[in-house]
Amino acid sequence: MPRWAGLGVFLVGPFVPWLIARAGYRNYTVFCFLAAAASIGALAAGPGFAGWCVSRLLLGMALGSLWILTEAWLNEIVPDAARGRANSVFQFCYSIGFMAGPGLVMAVGFAGGLPIAFMVVMALVGGIATLFLPQPTAPTADAGRLDLRVAREALPLISVAFVTGLVETALYTMLPIFGQKAGFGEQGALSLLIALSVGAITMALPIGLASDRYRRTSLLAGVSGGALISMLLLFAGTLSYPVALAACYLAGGTIIGMYSVSLVILGERYAHKALASVAACYAMAYALGSTFGGLMGGGSVEFAGAVGLPTLGTTVIGFFVACLLAGAARRRWRKGRSEASTQWEPT
Protein backbone atom coordinates (compact mmCIF):
# COMPACT_ATOMS: atom_id res chain seq x y z
CA MET A 1 0.00 0.00 0.00
CA PRO A 2 1.40 3.45 -0.90
CA ARG A 3 2.74 5.46 2.02
CA TRP A 4 0.49 8.43 1.28
CA ALA A 5 -2.58 6.18 1.36
CA GLY A 6 -1.40 4.85 4.73
CA LEU A 7 -1.02 8.37 6.09
CA GLY A 8 -4.44 9.21 4.69
CA VAL A 9 -5.97 6.26 6.58
CA PHE A 10 -4.47 7.50 9.86
CA LEU A 11 -5.78 11.04 9.31
CA VAL A 12 -9.29 10.26 8.10
CA GLY A 13 -9.93 6.84 9.69
CA PRO A 14 -11.19 8.07 13.09
CA PHE A 15 -13.80 10.27 11.35
CA VAL A 16 -15.09 7.77 8.77
CA PRO A 17 -17.86 6.30 11.00
CA TRP A 18 -19.12 9.82 11.74
CA LEU A 19 -19.02 10.76 8.04
CA ILE A 20 -20.89 7.60 7.07
CA ALA A 21 -23.57 8.35 9.69
CA ARG A 22 -24.04 11.87 8.33
CA ALA A 23 -23.76 11.32 4.58
CA GLY A 24 -24.57 7.64 4.07
CA TYR A 25 -22.44 5.05 2.34
CA ARG A 26 -23.31 6.04 -1.24
CA ASN A 27 -22.94 9.81 -0.88
CA TYR A 28 -19.66 9.56 0.99
CA THR A 29 -18.24 7.06 -1.49
CA VAL A 30 -19.16 9.24 -4.49
CA PHE A 31 -17.59 12.23 -2.74
CA CYS A 32 -14.36 10.28 -2.17
CA PHE A 33 -14.17 9.28 -5.85
CA LEU A 34 -14.68 12.92 -6.86
CA ALA A 35 -12.04 14.04 -4.34
CA ALA A 36 -9.63 11.44 -5.73
CA ALA A 37 -10.28 12.67 -9.30
CA ALA A 38 -9.73 16.29 -8.27
CA SER A 39 -6.53 15.42 -6.39
CA ILE A 40 -5.15 13.51 -9.37
CA GLY A 41 -6.10 16.33 -11.72
CA ALA A 42 -4.34 18.84 -9.47
CA LEU A 43 -1.09 16.93 -9.98
CA ALA A 44 -1.22 17.80 -13.68
CA ALA A 45 -1.40 21.50 -12.88
CA GLY A 46 2.17 21.49 -11.60
CA PRO A 47 1.34 23.10 -8.25
CA GLY A 48 4.93 23.04 -6.99
CA PHE A 49 6.37 20.83 -4.28
CA ALA A 50 4.08 22.06 -1.49
CA GLY A 51 0.99 21.76 -3.68
CA TRP A 52 2.10 18.32 -4.83
CA CYS A 53 2.39 17.17 -1.21
CA VAL A 54 -1.08 18.52 -0.40
CA SER A 55 -2.58 16.86 -3.48
CA ARG A 56 -0.94 13.54 -2.64
CA LEU A 57 -2.15 13.77 0.97
CA LEU A 58 -5.73 14.50 -0.11
CA LEU A 59 -5.54 11.63 -2.57
CA GLY A 60 -4.33 9.37 0.24
CA MET A 61 -7.24 10.45 2.44
CA ALA A 62 -9.74 9.79 -0.35
CA LEU A 63 -8.27 6.36 -1.10
CA GLY A 64 -8.06 5.53 2.62
CA SER A 65 -11.73 6.41 3.03
CA LEU A 66 -12.66 4.26 0.03
CA TRP A 67 -10.71 1.37 1.51
CA ILE A 68 -12.69 1.52 4.76
CA LEU A 69 -15.98 2.21 2.99
CA THR A 70 -15.80 -0.70 0.58
CA GLU A 71 -14.93 -3.27 3.25
CA ALA A 72 -17.65 -2.06 5.61
CA TRP A 73 -20.21 -1.67 2.79
CA LEU A 74 -19.61 -5.18 1.50
CA ASN A 75 -19.94 -6.79 4.93
CA GLU A 76 -23.13 -4.83 5.65
CA ILE A 77 -25.04 -5.94 2.53
CA VAL A 78 -24.06 -9.60 2.04
CA PRO A 79 -25.82 -12.38 3.97
CA ASP A 80 -23.67 -14.27 6.43
CA ALA A 81 -23.89 -17.52 4.45
CA ALA A 82 -22.18 -15.83 1.48
CA ARG A 83 -19.87 -13.51 3.40
CA GLY A 84 -16.70 -15.51 2.75
CA ARG A 85 -17.46 -15.87 -0.95
CA ALA A 86 -18.16 -12.15 -1.35
CA ASN A 87 -14.99 -11.13 0.50
CA SER A 88 -12.91 -13.57 -1.55
CA VAL A 89 -14.18 -12.03 -4.79
CA PHE A 90 -13.37 -8.60 -3.33
CA GLN A 91 -9.80 -9.66 -2.48
CA PHE A 92 -9.43 -11.39 -5.86
CA CYS A 93 -10.43 -8.21 -7.72
CA TYR A 94 -8.13 -6.13 -5.50
CA SER A 95 -5.18 -8.41 -6.28
CA ILE A 96 -5.94 -8.31 -10.01
CA GLY A 97 -6.09 -4.52 -9.87
CA PHE A 98 -2.86 -4.38 -7.90
CA MET A 99 -1.11 -6.37 -10.63
CA ALA A 100 -2.83 -4.60 -13.53
CA GLY A 101 -2.05 -1.08 -12.30
CA PRO A 102 1.64 -1.01 -13.30
CA GLY A 103 0.79 -2.57 -16.67
CA LEU A 104 -1.82 0.09 -17.39
CA VAL A 105 0.64 2.82 -16.44
CA MET A 106 3.18 1.35 -18.84
CA ALA A 107 0.52 1.17 -21.57
CA VAL A 108 -0.55 4.82 -21.31
CA GLY A 109 2.96 6.10 -20.58
CA PHE A 110 4.58 8.07 -17.77
CA ALA A 111 4.81 11.56 -19.30
CA GLY A 112 2.27 14.08 -20.50
CA GLY A 113 -1.36 14.50 -19.60
CA LEU A 114 -2.61 11.09 -20.79
CA PRO A 115 -1.74 9.14 -17.60
CA ILE A 116 -3.39 11.81 -15.43
CA ALA A 117 -6.47 11.91 -17.65
CA PHE A 118 -6.71 8.12 -17.59
CA MET A 119 -6.63 8.00 -13.77
CA VAL A 120 -9.16 10.85 -13.48
CA VAL A 121 -11.54 9.01 -15.81
CA MET A 122 -11.13 5.79 -13.79
CA ALA A 123 -11.99 7.65 -10.57
CA LEU A 124 -15.06 9.23 -12.18
CA VAL A 125 -16.19 5.84 -13.52
CA GLY A 126 -15.91 4.47 -9.98
CA GLY A 127 -18.10 7.30 -8.68
CA ILE A 128 -20.73 6.72 -11.37
CA ALA A 129 -20.78 2.96 -10.74
CA THR A 130 -21.39 3.65 -7.04
CA LEU A 131 -24.73 5.26 -7.86
CA PHE A 132 -26.10 1.89 -8.98
CA LEU A 133 -24.99 -0.17 -5.98
CA PRO A 134 -27.39 -1.29 -3.21
CA GLN A 135 -26.87 0.90 -0.17
CA PRO A 136 -26.90 -0.41 3.40
CA THR A 137 -28.50 1.52 6.20
CA ALA A 138 -26.07 4.08 7.59
CA PRO A 139 -25.22 3.84 11.30
CA THR A 140 -27.18 6.05 13.66
CA ALA A 141 -25.72 9.28 14.97
CA ASP A 142 -24.81 7.57 18.25
CA ALA A 143 -23.04 4.76 16.39
CA GLY A 144 -21.33 7.22 14.05
CA ARG A 145 -18.16 7.55 16.09
CA LEU A 146 -15.00 5.55 16.49
CA ASP A 147 -16.03 3.16 19.26
CA LEU A 148 -12.80 2.25 21.05
CA ARG A 149 -14.64 -0.11 23.40
CA VAL A 150 -15.70 -2.26 20.44
CA ALA A 151 -12.19 -1.91 18.98
CA ARG A 152 -10.69 -3.35 22.19
CA GLU A 153 -13.17 -6.21 22.07
CA ALA A 154 -12.18 -6.95 18.45
CA LEU A 155 -8.45 -6.43 19.06
CA PRO A 156 -7.41 -10.09 18.46
CA LEU A 157 -8.94 -9.91 14.98
CA ILE A 158 -7.76 -6.36 14.30
CA SER A 159 -4.22 -7.51 15.12
CA VAL A 160 -4.42 -9.78 12.04
CA ALA A 161 -4.48 -6.64 9.89
CA PHE A 162 -1.31 -5.36 11.59
CA VAL A 163 0.48 -8.70 11.11
CA THR A 164 -0.52 -9.07 7.46
CA GLY A 165 0.29 -5.44 6.69
CA LEU A 166 3.76 -5.77 8.21
CA VAL A 167 4.71 -9.08 6.59
CA GLU A 168 3.10 -8.40 3.20
CA THR A 169 4.79 -5.00 2.87
CA ALA A 170 8.14 -6.43 3.94
CA LEU A 171 7.83 -9.15 1.29
CA TYR A 172 6.77 -6.87 -1.54
CA THR A 173 9.48 -4.38 -0.63
CA MET A 174 12.41 -6.72 -0.02
CA LEU A 175 11.83 -9.88 -2.08
CA PRO A 176 13.83 -8.53 -5.06
CA ILE A 177 16.79 -7.83 -2.77
CA PHE A 178 16.28 -11.19 -1.03
CA GLY A 179 16.42 -12.94 -4.42
CA GLN A 180 19.59 -11.17 -5.48
CA LYS A 181 21.33 -11.89 -2.18
CA ALA A 182 20.32 -15.55 -2.55
CA GLY A 183 21.98 -15.58 -5.97
CA PHE A 184 18.87 -15.89 -8.16
CA GLY A 185 19.73 -12.92 -10.39
CA GLU A 186 17.54 -9.95 -11.28
CA GLN A 187 14.99 -11.92 -13.32
CA GLY A 188 14.73 -14.66 -10.70
CA ALA A 189 14.26 -12.09 -7.95
CA LEU A 190 11.41 -10.42 -9.85
CA SER A 191 9.81 -13.83 -10.41
CA LEU A 192 9.48 -14.18 -6.64
CA LEU A 193 7.24 -11.09 -6.60
CA ILE A 194 5.15 -12.58 -9.40
CA ALA A 195 4.77 -15.84 -7.45
CA LEU A 196 3.68 -13.86 -4.39
CA SER A 197 0.99 -12.02 -6.39
CA VAL A 198 -0.18 -15.16 -8.21
CA GLY A 199 -0.59 -16.90 -4.86
CA ALA A 200 -2.78 -14.06 -3.59
CA ILE A 201 -4.94 -14.23 -6.73
CA THR A 202 -5.38 -17.99 -7.06
CA MET A 203 -5.88 -18.82 -3.38
CA ALA A 204 -8.33 -16.02 -2.57
CA LEU A 205 -11.43 -17.77 -3.92
CA PRO A 206 -10.79 -21.23 -2.40
CA ILE A 207 -10.13 -19.73 1.03
CA GLY A 208 -13.23 -17.56 0.77
CA LEU A 209 -15.41 -20.53 -0.18
CA ALA A 210 -13.94 -22.52 2.70
CA SER A 211 -14.85 -19.75 5.15
CA ASP A 212 -18.53 -20.24 4.23
CA ARG A 213 -18.34 -24.01 4.80
CA TYR A 214 -16.12 -24.47 7.83
CA ARG A 215 -15.71 -22.89 11.23
CA ARG A 216 -14.10 -19.53 10.53
CA THR A 217 -11.95 -19.25 13.63
CA SER A 218 -10.47 -22.69 12.95
CA LEU A 219 -9.88 -21.72 9.32
CA LEU A 220 -8.07 -18.56 10.44
CA ALA A 221 -5.78 -20.69 12.62
CA GLY A 222 -5.14 -23.08 9.73
CA VAL A 223 -4.40 -20.32 7.22
CA SER A 224 -2.11 -18.62 9.74
CA GLY A 225 -0.29 -21.93 10.19
CA GLY A 226 0.12 -22.10 6.40
CA ALA A 227 1.62 -18.59 6.40
CA LEU A 228 4.07 -19.68 9.10
CA ILE A 229 5.06 -22.71 7.01
CA SER A 230 5.66 -20.44 4.01
CA MET A 231 8.10 -18.34 6.05
CA LEU A 232 9.93 -21.46 7.22
CA LEU A 233 10.13 -22.64 3.60
CA LEU A 234 11.63 -19.29 2.66
CA PHE A 235 14.65 -20.19 4.81
CA ALA A 236 15.24 -23.22 2.57
CA GLY A 237 14.50 -20.96 -0.39
CA THR A 238 17.76 -19.15 0.19
CA LEU A 239 19.44 -22.30 -1.17
CA SER A 240 16.88 -23.44 -3.76
CA TYR A 241 15.11 -21.26 -6.32
CA PRO A 242 12.12 -23.64 -6.81
CA VAL A 243 11.57 -23.79 -3.04
CA ALA A 244 11.71 -20.00 -2.87
CA LEU A 245 9.05 -19.77 -5.61
CA ALA A 246 6.82 -22.25 -3.76
CA ALA A 247 7.30 -20.37 -0.48
CA CYS A 248 6.36 -17.04 -2.09
CA TYR A 249 3.30 -18.55 -3.76
CA LEU A 250 2.11 -20.03 -0.46
CA ALA A 251 2.88 -16.81 1.41
CA GLY A 252 0.90 -14.70 -1.06
CA GLY A 253 -2.19 -16.87 -0.71
CA THR A 254 -2.12 -17.47 3.03
CA ILE A 255 -1.30 -13.91 4.07
CA ILE A 256 -4.16 -12.48 2.03
CA GLY A 257 -6.22 -15.40 3.39
CA MET A 258 -5.50 -14.32 6.97
CA TYR A 259 -6.67 -10.80 6.13
CA SER A 260 -9.79 -12.01 4.32
CA VAL A 261 -10.93 -14.60 6.88
CA SER A 262 -10.50 -12.22 9.82
CA LEU A 263 -12.47 -9.58 7.90
CA VAL A 264 -15.24 -12.14 7.35
CA ILE A 265 -15.33 -12.90 11.08
CA LEU A 266 -15.51 -9.18 11.88
CA GLY A 267 -18.41 -8.80 9.45
CA GLU A 268 -20.17 -11.78 11.01
CA ARG A 269 -19.86 -10.34 14.53
CA TYR A 270 -20.33 -6.60 13.95
CA ALA A 271 -22.54 -6.18 10.87
CA HIS A 272 -25.41 -3.77 11.52
CA LYS A 273 -23.83 -2.75 14.83
CA ALA A 274 -20.41 -1.08 14.94
CA LEU A 275 -18.95 -2.29 11.65
CA ALA A 276 -17.84 1.14 10.45
CA SER A 277 -15.75 1.61 13.61
CA VAL A 278 -14.26 -1.86 13.38
CA ALA A 279 -13.47 -1.45 9.67
CA ALA A 280 -11.75 1.88 10.35
CA CYS A 281 -9.60 0.34 13.11
CA TYR A 282 -8.86 -2.65 10.88
CA ALA A 283 -7.63 -0.41 8.05
CA MET A 284 -5.56 1.72 10.42
CA ALA A 285 -3.96 -1.42 11.90
CA TYR A 286 -2.99 -2.60 8.42
CA ALA A 287 -1.58 0.84 7.58
CA LEU A 288 0.44 0.82 10.80
CA GLY A 289 1.76 -2.66 10.01
CA SER A 290 2.73 -1.65 6.47
CA THR A 291 4.59 1.36 7.84
CA PHE A 292 6.70 -0.89 10.07
CA GLY A 293 6.93 -3.59 7.39
CA GLY A 294 9.06 -1.60 4.98
CA LEU A 295 11.40 -0.39 7.71
CA MET A 296 11.77 -3.74 9.46
CA GLY A 297 12.08 -5.65 6.19
CA GLY A 298 14.90 -3.42 5.03
CA GLY A 299 16.63 -3.58 8.39
CA SER A 300 16.40 -7.37 8.60
CA VAL A 301 17.95 -7.90 5.17
CA GLU A 302 20.61 -5.29 5.83
CA PHE A 303 21.52 -6.89 9.16
CA ALA A 304 21.24 -10.62 8.37
CA GLY A 305 21.32 -10.87 4.58
CA ALA A 306 18.96 -13.19 2.73
CA VAL A 307 17.85 -15.04 5.89
CA GLY A 308 16.77 -11.77 7.49
CA LEU A 309 13.47 -11.63 5.60
CA PRO A 310 12.22 -15.13 6.54
CA THR A 311 13.45 -14.52 10.10
CA LEU A 312 11.25 -11.43 10.33
CA GLY A 313 8.23 -13.19 8.83
CA THR A 314 8.65 -16.29 11.00
CA THR A 315 8.98 -14.21 14.16
CA VAL A 316 5.92 -12.02 13.53
CA ILE A 317 3.59 -14.73 12.22
CA GLY A 318 4.94 -17.29 14.71
CA PHE A 319 4.14 -14.97 17.62
CA PHE A 320 0.62 -14.45 16.26
CA VAL A 321 0.04 -18.20 15.82
CA ALA A 322 1.32 -18.79 19.36
CA CYS A 323 -1.19 -16.23 20.67
CA LEU A 324 -3.97 -17.95 18.72
CA LEU A 325 -3.09 -21.33 20.20
CA ALA A 326 -2.75 -19.89 23.71
CA GLY A 327 -6.15 -18.22 23.40
CA ALA A 328 -7.78 -21.44 22.18
CA ALA A 329 -6.20 -23.41 25.04
CA ARG A 330 -7.38 -20.83 27.56
CA ARG A 331 -10.95 -20.99 26.22
CA ARG A 332 -10.97 -24.79 26.39
CA TRP A 333 -9.66 -24.67 29.96
CA ARG A 334 -12.37 -22.21 31.00
CA LYS A 335 -15.04 -24.31 29.29
CA GLY A 336 -13.76 -27.42 31.08
CA ARG A 337 -13.85 -25.66 34.47
CA SER A 338 -17.35 -24.37 33.78
CA GLU A 339 -18.63 -27.83 32.87
CA ALA A 340 -16.93 -29.36 35.90
CA SER A 341 -18.43 -26.80 38.26
CA THR A 342 -21.87 -27.39 36.74
CA GLN A 343 -21.57 -31.14 37.35
CA TRP A 344 -20.82 -30.56 41.05
CA GLU A 345 -23.65 -28.13 41.68
CA PRO A 346 -26.21 -29.41 44.21
CA THR A 347 -29.57 -30.32 42.71
C-alpha positions in Angstrom: 0.0 0.0 0.0 1.4 3.5 -0.9 2.7 5.5 2.0 0.5 8.4 1.3 -2.6 6.2 1.4 -1.4 4.8 4.7 -1.0 8.4 6.1 -4.4 9.2 4.7 -6.0 6.3 6.6 -4.5 7.5 9.9 -5.8 11.0 9.3 -9.3 10.3 8.1 -9.9 6.8 9.7 -11.2 8.1 13.1 -13.8 10.3 11.3 -15.1 7.8 8.8 -17.9 6.3 11.0 -19.1 9.8 11.7 -19.0 10.8 8.0 -20.9 7.6 7.1 -23.6 8.3 9.7 -24.0 11.9 8.3 -23.8 11.3 4.6 -24.6 7.6 4.1 -22.4 5.1 2.3 -23.3 6.0 -1.2 -22.9 9.8 -0.9 -19.7 9.6 1.0 -18.2 7.1 -1.5 -19.2 9.2 -4.5 -17.6 12.2 -2.7 -14.4 10.3 -2.2 -14.2 9.3 -5.8 -14.7 12.9 -6.9 -12.0 14.0 -4.3 -9.6 11.4 -5.7 -10.3 12.7 -9.3 -9.7 16.3 -8.3 -6.5 15.4 -6.4 -5.2 13.5 -9.4 -6.1 16.3 -11.7 -4.3 18.8 -9.5 -1.1 16.9 -10.0 -1.2 17.8 -13.7 -1.4 21.5 -12.9 2.2 21.5 -11.6 1.3 23.1 -8.2 4.9 23.0 -7.0 6.4 20.8 -4.3 4.1 22.1 -1.5 1.0 21.8 -3.7 2.1 18.3 -4.8 2.4 17.2 -1.2 -1.1 18.5 -0.4 -2.6 16.9 -3.5 -0.9 13.5 -2.6 -2.1 13.8 1.0 -5.7 14.5 -0.1 -5.5 11.6 -2.6 -4.3 9.4 0.2 -7.2 10.4 2.4 -9.7 9.8 -0.4 -8.3 6.4 -1.1 -8.1 5.5 2.6 -11.7 6.4 3.0 -12.7 4.3 0.0 -10.7 1.4 1.5 -12.7 1.5 4.8 -16.0 2.2 3.0 -15.8 -0.7 0.6 -14.9 -3.3 3.2 -17.6 -2.1 5.6 -20.2 -1.7 2.8 -19.6 -5.2 1.5 -19.9 -6.8 4.9 -23.1 -4.8 5.6 -25.0 -5.9 2.5 -24.1 -9.6 2.0 -25.8 -12.4 4.0 -23.7 -14.3 6.4 -23.9 -17.5 4.5 -22.2 -15.8 1.5 -19.9 -13.5 3.4 -16.7 -15.5 2.8 -17.5 -15.9 -1.0 -18.2 -12.1 -1.4 -15.0 -11.1 0.5 -12.9 -13.6 -1.5 -14.2 -12.0 -4.8 -13.4 -8.6 -3.3 -9.8 -9.7 -2.5 -9.4 -11.4 -5.9 -10.4 -8.2 -7.7 -8.1 -6.1 -5.5 -5.2 -8.4 -6.3 -5.9 -8.3 -10.0 -6.1 -4.5 -9.9 -2.9 -4.4 -7.9 -1.1 -6.4 -10.6 -2.8 -4.6 -13.5 -2.0 -1.1 -12.3 1.6 -1.0 -13.3 0.8 -2.6 -16.7 -1.8 0.1 -17.4 0.6 2.8 -16.4 3.2 1.3 -18.8 0.5 1.2 -21.6 -0.5 4.8 -21.3 3.0 6.1 -20.6 4.6 8.1 -17.8 4.8 11.6 -19.3 2.3 14.1 -20.5 -1.4 14.5 -19.6 -2.6 11.1 -20.8 -1.7 9.1 -17.6 -3.4 11.8 -15.4 -6.5 11.9 -17.7 -6.7 8.1 -17.6 -6.6 8.0 -13.8 -9.2 10.9 -13.5 -11.5 9.0 -15.8 -11.1 5.8 -13.8 -12.0 7.6 -10.6 -15.1 9.2 -12.2 -16.2 5.8 -13.5 -15.9 4.5 -10.0 -18.1 7.3 -8.7 -20.7 6.7 -11.4 -20.8 3.0 -10.7 -21.4 3.6 -7.0 -24.7 5.3 -7.9 -26.1 1.9 -9.0 -25.0 -0.2 -6.0 -27.4 -1.3 -3.2 -26.9 0.9 -0.2 -26.9 -0.4 3.4 -28.5 1.5 6.2 -26.1 4.1 7.6 -25.2 3.8 11.3 -27.2 6.0 13.7 -25.7 9.3 15.0 -24.8 7.6 18.2 -23.0 4.8 16.4 -21.3 7.2 14.0 -18.2 7.6 16.1 -15.0 5.6 16.5 -16.0 3.2 19.3 -12.8 2.2 21.1 -14.6 -0.1 23.4 -15.7 -2.3 20.4 -12.2 -1.9 19.0 -10.7 -3.4 22.2 -13.2 -6.2 22.1 -12.2 -7.0 18.4 -8.4 -6.4 19.1 -7.4 -10.1 18.5 -8.9 -9.9 15.0 -7.8 -6.4 14.3 -4.2 -7.5 15.1 -4.4 -9.8 12.0 -4.5 -6.6 9.9 -1.3 -5.4 11.6 0.5 -8.7 11.1 -0.5 -9.1 7.5 0.3 -5.4 6.7 3.8 -5.8 8.2 4.7 -9.1 6.6 3.1 -8.4 3.2 4.8 -5.0 2.9 8.1 -6.4 3.9 7.8 -9.1 1.3 6.8 -6.9 -1.5 9.5 -4.4 -0.6 12.4 -6.7 0.0 11.8 -9.9 -2.1 13.8 -8.5 -5.1 16.8 -7.8 -2.8 16.3 -11.2 -1.0 16.4 -12.9 -4.4 19.6 -11.2 -5.5 21.3 -11.9 -2.2 20.3 -15.5 -2.5 22.0 -15.6 -6.0 18.9 -15.9 -8.2 19.7 -12.9 -10.4 17.5 -10.0 -11.3 15.0 -11.9 -13.3 14.7 -14.7 -10.7 14.3 -12.1 -7.9 11.4 -10.4 -9.9 9.8 -13.8 -10.4 9.5 -14.2 -6.6 7.2 -11.1 -6.6 5.1 -12.6 -9.4 4.8 -15.8 -7.5 3.7 -13.9 -4.4 1.0 -12.0 -6.4 -0.2 -15.2 -8.2 -0.6 -16.9 -4.9 -2.8 -14.1 -3.6 -4.9 -14.2 -6.7 -5.4 -18.0 -7.1 -5.9 -18.8 -3.4 -8.3 -16.0 -2.6 -11.4 -17.8 -3.9 -10.8 -21.2 -2.4 -10.1 -19.7 1.0 -13.2 -17.6 0.8 -15.4 -20.5 -0.2 -13.9 -22.5 2.7 -14.9 -19.7 5.2 -18.5 -20.2 4.2 -18.3 -24.0 4.8 -16.1 -24.5 7.8 -15.7 -22.9 11.2 -14.1 -19.5 10.5 -12.0 -19.2 13.6 -10.5 -22.7 12.9 -9.9 -21.7 9.3 -8.1 -18.6 10.4 -5.8 -20.7 12.6 -5.1 -23.1 9.7 -4.4 -20.3 7.2 -2.1 -18.6 9.7 -0.3 -21.9 10.2 0.1 -22.1 6.4 1.6 -18.6 6.4 4.1 -19.7 9.1 5.1 -22.7 7.0 5.7 -20.4 4.0 8.1 -18.3 6.0 9.9 -21.5 7.2 10.1 -22.6 3.6 11.6 -19.3 2.7 14.7 -20.2 4.8 15.2 -23.2 2.6 14.5 -21.0 -0.4 17.8 -19.2 0.2 19.4 -22.3 -1.2 16.9 -23.4 -3.8 15.1 -21.3 -6.3 12.1 -23.6 -6.8 11.6 -23.8 -3.0 11.7 -20.0 -2.9 9.1 -19.8 -5.6 6.8 -22.2 -3.8 7.3 -20.4 -0.5 6.4 -17.0 -2.1 3.3 -18.6 -3.8 2.1 -20.0 -0.5 2.9 -16.8 1.4 0.9 -14.7 -1.1 -2.2 -16.9 -0.7 -2.1 -17.5 3.0 -1.3 -13.9 4.1 -4.2 -12.5 2.0 -6.2 -15.4 3.4 -5.5 -14.3 7.0 -6.7 -10.8 6.1 -9.8 -12.0 4.3 -10.9 -14.6 6.9 -10.5 -12.2 9.8 -12.5 -9.6 7.9 -15.2 -12.1 7.4 -15.3 -12.9 11.1 -15.5 -9.2 11.9 -18.4 -8.8 9.5 -20.2 -11.8 11.0 -19.9 -10.3 14.5 -20.3 -6.6 14.0 -22.5 -6.2 10.9 -25.4 -3.8 11.5 -23.8 -2.8 14.8 -20.4 -1.1 14.9 -18.9 -2.3 11.7 -17.8 1.1 10.5 -15.7 1.6 13.6 -14.3 -1.9 13.4 -13.5 -1.5 9.7 -11.7 1.9 10.4 -9.6 0.3 13.1 -8.9 -2.7 10.9 -7.6 -0.4 8.1 -5.6 1.7 10.4 -4.0 -1.4 11.9 -3.0 -2.6 8.4 -1.6 0.8 7.6 0.4 0.8 10.8 1.8 -2.7 10.0 2.7 -1.6 6.5 4.6 1.4 7.8 6.7 -0.9 10.1 6.9 -3.6 7.4 9.1 -1.6 5.0 11.4 -0.4 7.7 11.8 -3.7 9.5 12.1 -5.6 6.2 14.9 -3.4 5.0 16.6 -3.6 8.4 16.4 -7.4 8.6 18.0 -7.9 5.2 20.6 -5.3 5.8 21.5 -6.9 9.2 21.2 -10.6 8.4 21.3 -10.9 4.6 19.0 -13.2 2.7 17.9 -15.0 5.9 16.8 -11.8 7.5 13.5 -11.6 5.6 12.2 -15.1 6.5 13.4 -14.5 10.1 11.3 -11.4 10.3 8.2 -13.2 8.8 8.7 -16.3 11.0 9.0 -14.2 14.2 5.9 -12.0 13.5 3.6 -14.7 12.2 4.9 -17.3 14.7 4.1 -15.0 17.6 0.6 -14.4 16.3 0.0 -18.2 15.8 1.3 -18.8 19.4 -1.2 -16.2 20.7 -4.0 -18.0 18.7 -3.1 -21.3 20.2 -2.8 -19.9 23.7 -6.2 -18.2 23.4 -7.8 -21.4 22.2 -6.2 -23.4 25.0 -7.4 -20.8 27.6 -10.9 -21.0 26.2 -11.0 -24.8 26.4 -9.7 -24.7 30.0 -12.4 -22.2 31.0 -15.0 -24.3 29.3 -13.8 -27.4 31.1 -13.8 -25.7 34.5 -17.3 -24.4 33.8 -18.6 -27.8 32.9 -16.9 -29.4 35.9 -18.4 -26.8 38.3 -21.9 -27.4 36.7 -21.6 -31.1 37.4 -20.8 -30.6 41.1 -23.7 -28.1 41.7 -26.2 -29.4 44.2 -29.6 -30.3 42.7 
